[in-house]
């Protein structure tokens, strides 16, 4: 019986690790938004400027999009992990950047620019907007710190790999 040799670990792929986890972060934050604010609290739907049927349909489209992001992200993540090419710090950075990016995009573009919905209706919006966007900015800040740490780790690893004279 012959056995195949153990796979050689690939070089870490920071960009793909960041992308895979950003997709997961976007999808999970969209799911949290949909489950908590659309379904449990019923504060809004993805598109509130039409009939309740259109609002429910728009929530279904959001749900489909979030699932596509999560599944695609996990397929990319699993491939990186299988090949030994996952860069963990870059992956965590991507997760927080994706989650925070979704939150801020939703808060600024969907809520304010396009006005497809608000966080909540019949209340003073400023505290809700500040909390919504502030939470997203905090997630982005964590992602930026992790990305900077990942870059420093990569630079240290590159210096160790350089031949000395």
Secondary structure, 3 states (H helix, E strand, C coil): CCCCCCCCCCCCCHHHHHHHHHHHHHHHHHHHHHHHHHHHCCCCCCCCCCCHHHHHHHHHHHHHHHHHHHHHHHHHHHHHHHCCCCCHHHHHHHHHHHHHHHHHHHHHHHHHHCCCCCCCCCCCHHHHHHHHHHHHHHHHHHHHHHHHHHHHHHHHHHHHHCCCC
